[in-house]
């Protein structure tokens, strides 16, 4: 369904309202004027009949255009029941005559003729028709002038709402410094803008508190974890020592990951760029994981021909970190075989497992959540760090599922 701007909706509503008002006023004026014309015609006919009746009774002559028993007299006036004056409307039109109002009165006894006069309303009704045309033209002119004003006013409101919407979108995308700022007018739009800014302030404060807490915890854990690792080295060789050393190494890796995330969140990290061959960096990163992973370099122009990947300007250490995290995540939560493809400036990590869950594709990676079923749904720190490092490098990291199954992580480096 096509999306209609609020600006045009308001303009259409204003135009429709103006049309309804114009139509209502036009109908009321027409009806009132028509009734007034008929009332005045009846009064004129009655007065003319009174004068003509007086002249006829005094002189016996017809005056004021009066007639005795005219053929066109309406049936209800041919046999008046008394000697009073009566009026009737005649809607017949004969050339320029009609519609008209008749007034009639019997001149004497019940067998005497009826004296009648006719008042033609065609000039007044023609004037009413001209009034209708003038009102219609004036209404169209007014509507033509008012519609652009309504569009302009609706545009002002729509721009203010769009500004608030854009700010909310930037906040939703992660820009916690986005603010609508002061808006003109103390209306509901200004209230919405102020509420969005207040929400952003509160959200930013909470996130800063959370990030600071994460950084403080990781920093404070660094020393005791180092002590645990040193103490593990003093244990006699054996299964217990190996198990303890492995758990301490895992704990140290978690602390280092937390510190890395806190630095990325705080914007404290800076990329040290250099011109490096992309295939060599990717191959070395995969080799350091120690996992069975296939690496292929594809020529973009000849998809079936192996070739050397281009040289890119990037931070090789951070690029290795991204690739290694993607490969480890593919082995840990996906399924073999895992294949890494380098094509141009794009690195694709593909596994053959169940694929990324829908909530990850919808919301993105979340820290402190892992894909292991025994620890709940979602993903852990690996993808979160990869996403943060990619953002620092100005690269784009997309997470998708292959149609035939399996997760696909695509890293595209900037030119």
C-alpha positions in Angstrom: 0.0 0.0 0.0 1.4 3.4 -1.0 2.4 5.6 1.9 0.6 9.0 1.9 2.4 11.9 3.6 0.7 13.5 6.7 1.1 16.8 4.9 -1.2 15.7 2.1 -3.6 14.0 4.4 -4.0 17.3 6.4 -4.3 19.3 3.2 -6.9 16.9 1.9 -8.9 17.1 5.1 -8.7 20.9 5.2 -9.9 21.0 1.5 -12.7 18.5 2.2 -13.8 20.5 5.3 -13.8 23.8 3.2 -15.9 22.1 0.5 -18.4 20.9 3.1 -18.6 24.4 4.7 -19.0 26.0 1.3 -21.7 23.6 0.2 -23.6 24.0 3.5 -23.4 27.8 3.3 -24.4 27.7 -0.4 -27.5 25.5 0.3 -28.6 27.6 3.3 -28.3 30.8 1.3 -30.1 29.4 -1.7 -33.0 28.0 0.4 -33.3 31.2 2.5 -33.2 33.4 -0.6 -35.8 31.3 -2.4 -38.1 31.4 0.5 -37.7 35.1 0.8 -38.4 35.6 -2.9 -41.6 33.5 -2.6 -42.7 35.3 0.6 -42.2 38.7 -1.1 -44.1 37.5 -4.2 -47.0 36.4 -2.1 -47.1 39.7 -0.2 -46.9 41.6 -3.5 -49.7 39.5 -5.1 -51.9 39.9 -2.0 -51.4 43.7 -1.9 -52.0 44.0 -5.7 -55.2 42.0 -5.4 -56.4 44.2 -2.6 -55.9 47.3 -4.7 -57.4 45.7 -7.8 -60.4 44.5 -5.8 -61.0 48.0 -4.4 -60.9 49.5 -7.9 -63.2 46.8 -9.4 -65.8 47.3 -6.7 -65.8 51.1 -7.0 -65.5 51.5 -10.8 -66.2 48.0 -12.2 -63.0 48.1 -14.2 -60.0 45.7 -14.0 -56.7 47.3 -12.9 -53.3 46.3 -11.7 -53.2 43.4 -14.3 -56.2 41.7 -12.6 -58.3 39.1 -14.5 -61.7 37.5 -13.9 -61.6 33.7 -13.8 -58.3 33.5 -15.8 -57.7 30.1 -17.6 -54.3 29.7 -16.0 -55.6 30.1 -12.4 -54.6 27.2 -10.3 -57.4 24.8 -9.4 -57.2 25.5 -5.6 -58.1 29.2 -6.3 -61.0 28.7 -8.7 -63.6 27.9 -6.0 -62.6 29.8 -2.8 -64.8 28.8 0.1 -65.1 32.3 1.5 -64.5 35.9 0.5 -61.0 36.1 1.8 -57.9 36.5 -0.3 -55.9 33.4 -1.1 -52.5 32.8 -2.7 -51.0 29.8 -4.5 -47.7 28.9 -6.1 -47.6 28.1 -9.8 -44.4 26.3 -10.9 -45.3 26.3 -14.6 -42.9 28.1 -16.9 -44.0 29.6 -20.2 -41.2 31.4 -22.0 -40.1 34.2 -19.6 -43.2 33.8 -17.5 -43.1 31.7 -14.4 -42.8 30.4 -11.9 -45.3 32.7 -10.4 -47.6 33.4 -7.4 -51.3 33.9 -7.8 -53.6 35.8 -5.5 -57.4 35.4 -5.9 -60.6 36.6 -4.2 -64.3 36.2 -5.1 -65.8 39.5 -6.0 -69.2 38.9 -4.4 -71.7 36.0 -3.7 -70.7 32.4 -4.2 -71.7 32.4 -7.8 -69.7 35.6 -8.7 -66.4 35.4 -10.6 -63.0 35.2 -9.0 -60.7 38.2 -9.4 -57.1 37.1 -9.6 -53.6 38.6 -10.1 -50.4 36.9 -11.1 -46.9 38.0 -9.9 -44.1 36.6 -12.0 -41.0 35.5 -10.0 -38.7 34.7 -13.0 -36.6 38.0 -12.6 -36.0 37.2 -8.9 -35.3 33.6 -9.6 -32.9 34.6 -12.3 -31.1 36.8 -9.8 -31.0 33.8 -7.4 -29.4 31.7 -10.2 -26.8 34.4 -10.7 -26.2 34.5 -6.9 -25.7 30.7 -7.0 -23.1 31.0 -9.8 -21.3 33.8 -8.1 -21.1 31.9 -4.8 -19.9 28.8 -6.6 -17.1 30.8 -8.4 -16.2 32.6 -5.2 -16.1 29.3 -3.4 -13.8 27.8 -6.0 -11.5 30.8 -5.9 -11.4 30.7 -2.1 -10.7 27.0 -2.2 -7.9 27.4 -4.7 -6.4 30.1 -2.5 -6.9 28.2 0.8 -5.6 24.8 -0.4 -2.0 26.0 -0.9 -2.1 27.7 2.5 -3.4 24.4 4.0 -0.6 22.5 2.2 2.0 25.0 3.5 0.6 24.8 7.1 0.5 21.0 7.0 4.0 21.0 5.6 5.3 23.0 8.6 3.6 20.5 11.0 4.9 17.5 8.9 8.5 18.9 8.9 8.4 19.3 12.7 7.1 15.7 13.1 9.6 14.4 10.6 12.4 16.1 12.6 11.2 14.3 15.7 10.9 11.0 13.8 14.5 11.4 12.4 15.8 12.0 15.9 14.1 8.9 17.2 15.4 6.9 14.3 19.0 8.1 15.0 18.6 7.2 18.7 17.2 3.7 17.7 20.3 3.3 15.4 22.6 3.9 18.3 23.3 7.7 18.1 22.7 8.5 21.7 23.8 12.1 21.2 21.0 12.8 18.7 18.5 15.4 20.0 15.5 17.2 18.5 16.3 20.4 20.4 13.9 23.3 21.0 10.9 23.4 18.7 8.6 26.4 17.9 5.1 26.4 19.3 4.0 25.2 22.6 1.8 22.5 21.1 1.7 18.7 21.2 4.6 18.4 18.7 6.8 20.4 21.0 5.7 18.1 23.9 6.6 15.0 21.8 10.0 16.5 20.9 10.8 17.3 24.5 9.7 13.8 25.5 12.0 12.2 22.9 14.9 14.3 24.1 14.2 13.4 27.7 14.0 9.7 26.8 17.3 10.0 24.9 19.0 11.7 27.9 17.7 8.9 30.3 18.7 6.2 27.9 22.2 7.6 27.3 22.7 8.0 31.1 21.7 4.4 31.7 24.0 3.1 28.9 26.9 5.2 30.2 26.3 3.7 33.7 26.2 0.2 32.3 29.3 0.7 30.2 31.2 2.2 33.1 30.1 -0.7 35.3 31.3 -3.2 32.7 34.6 -1.4 32.4 35.1 -1.2 36.1 34.3 -4.8 36.7 36.6 -6.0 33.9 39.4 -3.7 35.2 39.0 -4.9 38.8 38.9 -8.6 37.7 42.1 -8.3 35.7 44.4 -8.3 38.7 42.9 -11.3 40.6 42.6 -13.3 37.3 46.3 -12.7 36.7 46.9 -13.9 40.2 44.9 -17.0 39.6 46.8 -17.7 36.5 50.1 -17.3 38.3 48.9 -19.6 41.1 47.8 -22.2 38.6 51.3 -22.4 37.4 52.5 -23.4 40.9 50.2 -26.4 41.0 51.7 -29.8 40.3 51.1 -31.2 36.9 48.0 -33.2 36.5 44.4 -33.2 35.4 43.3 -30.8 38.1 46.0 -28.3 37.1 45.0 -28.6 33.4 41.4 -28.1 34.1 42.0 -25.1 36.4 44.4 -23.5 34.0 41.9 -23.8 31.2 39.1 -22.2 33.3 41.4 -19.4 34.3 42.4 -18.8 30.7 38.7 -18.7 29.8 38.1 -16.2 32.6 41.0 -14.0 31.4 39.7 -14.1 27.8 36.3 -13.0 29.1 37.8 -10.1 31.0 39.9 -9.0 28.0 36.7 -9.1 25.9 34.8 -7.0 28.4 37.6 -4.5 28.4 37.7 -4.4 24.6 33.9 -3.8 24.4 34.1 -1.1 27.0 36.8 0.7 25.0 34.8 0.4 21.8 31.7 1.7 23.5 33.6 4.6 24.9 35.2 5.5 21.6 38.6 5.2 23.1 40.0 2.9 20.3 41.8 4.3 17.3 42.5 2.4 14.1 46.2 2.2 13.0 45.9 1.8 9.3 48.4 0.3 6.9 48.4 -1.0 3.3 48.2 -4.8 3.7 47.2 -7.7 1.4 43.7 -8.8 2.3 44.2 -12.5 1.6 47.3 -12.7 3.8 45.7 -11.0 6.7 42.6 -13.3 6.5 44.7 -16.5 6.1 46.8 -15.6 9.1 43.7 -14.8 11.2 42.1 -18.1 10.3 45.3 -20.0 11.0 45.6 -18.5 14.5 42.2 -19.9 15.4 43.6 -23.4 15.0 40.2 -24.6 13.6 39.8 -26.6 10.4 38.6 -23.8 8.0 38.9 -23.6 4.3 40.1 -20.2 2.8 39.5 -19.3 -0.8 40.5 -16.2 -2.7 38.2 -15.5 -5.7 38.8 -13.2 -8.6 35.7 -11.0 -8.9 36.0 -10.9 -12.7 36.6 -14.7 -13.0 34.7 -16.5 -10.2 36.3 -19.8 -10.8 39.9 -18.5 -10.9 42.1 -18.3 -7.8 44.1 -15.1 -7.6 45.6 -12.6 -5.2 43.3 -10.4 -3.3 43.8 -6.6 -3.5 45.8 -4.5 -1.1 43.6 -2.6 1.4 44.2 0.2 3.8 43.0 -0.9 7.2 44.1 -1.9 10.7 45.4 -5.4 10.2 45.2 -6.3 13.9 41.5 -5.3 14.1 40.7 -7.0 10.8 42.3 -10.2 12.2 40.2 -9.8 15.3 37.0 -9.6 13.3 37.8 -12.6 11.0 38.9 -14.8 13.9 35.8 -14.0 15.9 33.6 -14.8 13.0 35.4 -18.1 12.3 35.3 -19.1 16.0 31.6 -18.2 16.2 30.9 -20.3 13.0 32.6 -23.4 14.5 31.1 -22.9 18.0 27.5 -22.2 17.0 27.3 -23.4 13.4 28.3 -26.5 11.6 31.2 -27.8 9.5 32.4 -27.3 6.9 33.3 -23.6 7.5 34.5 -21.7 4.5 36.1 -18.2 4.3 36.0 -16.5 0.9 37.9 -13.4 0.0 36.5 -11.6 -3.1 37.7 -8.1 -3.9 37.3 -6.1 -0.6 34.7 -8.6 0.8 35.3 -11.4 3.2 32.5 -14.0 3.6 32.4 -16.5 6.5 30.0 -19.4 5.8 29.1 -22.4 7.9 26.6 -25.2 7.5 24.8 -25.1 10.8 21.3 -24.1 11.8 21.9 -20.4 10.9 21.5 -17.2 12.8 18.3 -17.1 14.9 15.6 -14.6 13.8 16.0 -12.4 16.8 19.7 -11.9 16.0 19.0 -11.0 12.4 16.3 -8.6 13.6 18.1 -6.9 16.5 21.8 -7.6 15.9 24.3 -9.2 18.3 23.8 -8.8 22.0 26.5 -9.0 24.6 26.5 -11.5 27.4 24.2 -13.8 25.4 25.3 -17.0 23.8 23.9 -19.4 21.2 24.3 -22.4 23.4 20.9 -23.7 24.4 21.9 -24.4 28.0 22.6 -20.6 28.5 19.6 -19.2 26.7 19.2 -17.8 23.2 21.1 -15.1 21.3 24.9 -14.6 20.9 27.8 -13.7 23.0 30.7 -11.3 22.9 32.4 -12.5 19.8 29.9 -11.1 17.3 29.5 -7.9 19.4 33.3 -7.3 19.3 33.4 -8.1 15.5 30.6 -5.6 14.9 32.3 -2.9 17.0 35.6 -3.4 15.3 34.0 -3.3 11.9 32.3 0.0 12.8 35.7 1.4 13.9 37.2 0.4 10.6 34.3 1.9 8.6 33.5 -1.5 7.3 30.0 -3.1 6.9 29.3 -6.4 8.7 26.1 -8.1 7.5 24.6 -11.3 9.1 22.3 -13.5 7.0 21.2 -17.0 6.5 21.9 -18.9 3.3 18.8 -20.2 1.5 20.1 -23.7 1.6 20.9 -23.4 5.4 23.8 -22.1 7.4 24.9 -18.7 8.7 26.6 -16.2 6.4 28.7 -13.3 7.8 29.8 -10.8 5.1 32.4 -8.2 5.9 32.9 -5.5 3.2 35.8 -3.1 3.7 35.6 0.5 2.4 37.4 1.7 -0.7 
